[in-house]
Amino acid sequence: MSIYYSEVASGTRARSPLRASIAMARGQSPPATISVMDAAQSAKEYKGQIQTGAATALRPQISISLEMAPYDEERASYQRAFNFLTANEPERRLDIYLSYKSFQSLEEKARAMYGDAKYPRVEYSALDSRVIIHTIPTALHSESAVGLQLCIRESVRDILIRFDKKRLTSRILPVGESTYSSVDNQGAHSTKTPDAGLQYDNGQRNDLLIIVEAGVSEGYQQLKADIELWLRKFGCRIGILLWLKEKPRFRFSARDSSNSHSATERALFENAMWHARRVGPFGPYSFNGHNWFGTLDIALIEVFKTEVNANDISSEQYVVVEDGAATIQADSLDIGLIMGDAFPFDEQLSVDEKALPILLETELLLHIIQTAVHNTAIKRYNDSF
């Protein structure tokens, strides 16, 4: 997603003296409104206070303003979220702080406008009262996430084959784009749809093992918050953040519609894209003086784990691409996963087998990212018509 929107760019919300009032207001039903009669009555009382000439008489009016501020803030944030949802521009994400009831209202409006379409997608984090709206992502976003999932599963399968236990592969299932819900102590449902992941089938239920959250040029701190939500609210064992930063951010160019659909231009464009991939598979992908994909400035994998018998979360980072070039020289990449992470409860694997590292095949991983970059450029060109 090429542009990221947030109330606070740093990923933490600005504090104010109204924080307690705002928190209380979010438990009510926003967006708040005030009737004409109430407004008129307030104005009448205010004029009466002015006529007394006493400075202390103005203080109750300040109190009223403080009480109304949470409603005004909620209403303004709700309107901003609704406008974002209505515009539904591709490759966008909005994180905004709203009450759970506002989230429910936005979710209903999204369903009314777009039916069962996957995007735009509205999610809610009960950890921090955060509503997340995703519009349709880039091919780089979705294909890289699913590709990373594939790399992990293929490595698990290879190890099982080596120990003549291939049959256990059927217990490790991919996580599709299904929405999960988790209820907190206040009754608010955290809702989240993973980009990819793996689950373990124990014969009675499926347990979330590994969740992959990918972002293209999004706020890094907000992606970390997504991972924390999975680990703390959904009982997921491991969260993998795949951060892909395109530089510069993509912008659609003004096009001459006279020849935009010509077969000649289409052929020239496709040849230019294949040439760009051969020369620099991580970008830039240029045609007619415009970059349909810039340069993949960074591709970073960060693995988050919840510490045993603790509430702490640890993480390790692994840079795969930097400044448009691959940084991995070895044939495989160790990102700290072991077979015990994929088979936490299975007694058919020995202790030694569970300690084996799950290594990602470098050639496959890089090929997946290169293909996703290439396909992103093509999709943007097609969407420009």
C-alpha positions, 0 to 999 in steps of 0.5 A: 500500500503506497500511502499510509494515513494515521492520526499520529505519524509516530504511531502513538496518540497524542496525550491531552487533558481530555484523555479520561473524558475521551475514554469515557465517551468511547463507551457511548454511541458515536458519532455524537450529535446535539439537537437544535433545541439543546444548542439554543438552550446552551446559547441562552444560558451562555448569554445570561452568564455574560450579562452578570459580568462576573468572571466566575460565571463563565466557568460552567461554560468551559466545563460544558465545552470539555464534556462536548470535546470527546463527542466532537473528536469522535464525530470528526474522526468517524467522518474522516474514516467514512470519507476514506471508506467511501473514496476507496482509493487503491493501495491505502490504509487508514489507522484511526482511533474510534469507539467500538460502536463507531467501528460497528457502524463503519463495518455496516456501511462498508457491507452496504456499499461493497457487499462481500468484496474483500476490500475495503476491509474494516478491522478493530483492535480492542488493545488500543481502540484502533480502527484499521481500514484497508483498500485493495493492496498491491500485488507486492503486498499480497503475493509476498505474504503468501509467498513467505507462507509458502517458503515456510511450509515447503521447508517444513515439508522437506524436513518431514520427508527427510525423516519419512514423516511426510504424512504430518504435512497435512496437519500444517494448513495455510491460513486463508483470508478469513476474519478472526474475532476475539472478545476482550473483558469489556465485550469489544471484539477485536477483528483481524484478517491475516495476510497469510499464515499457518495453522495446526490441525490437532484433529479437534480444532485448528490452532493459529501458529504463524501469522504473516502481516505485510505492508508496503510503505506503511507505518512500521509501528502500526504493522508492529501493533497488528502483530501484537494484536495477534499475539495478545488477543488471538493466542497466536504463537508467532507473528511475522512482519514483512515490511516492504518499502518502495522508494519513491512512493508511487503516483499515477501519471497523467495519460494521453487517452488517444493511444492508451489502449493500442496493442502497440503500446501494450507490447512495448510496455510488456517488453519494457517490464521484462527488460527492467526485471532482467536488469534490476528485478527490484526496480525501477520499472519505467515506461514512457518516462514514468516509474510504474514501480520505483525501487524496493528500498527495503524488504525486511522480515521481523519475527515476533514470539511471546516469551514462555511463561511471560507476557513479553514479546521478543523479535529479531529482524532479517533484511532480505533486500536493501536499496534495490539489491538482495542482501542474502548470499547463502542458499538459505535464510534462518529466521529463527523458526524451528519445527517445534513452532510448527508442531507444538503439541505433536508427539510424533516428532522427537525432541531433536526433530522439533529443534531443527531449524526451518530454513527458507530457500533463498532463491525461492524467496527472492523469486517470489518478491521479484515476481510480486514487484513485476506484477505490481508494475503491470497492475498499476499500468492496467489500472491507469486506463 
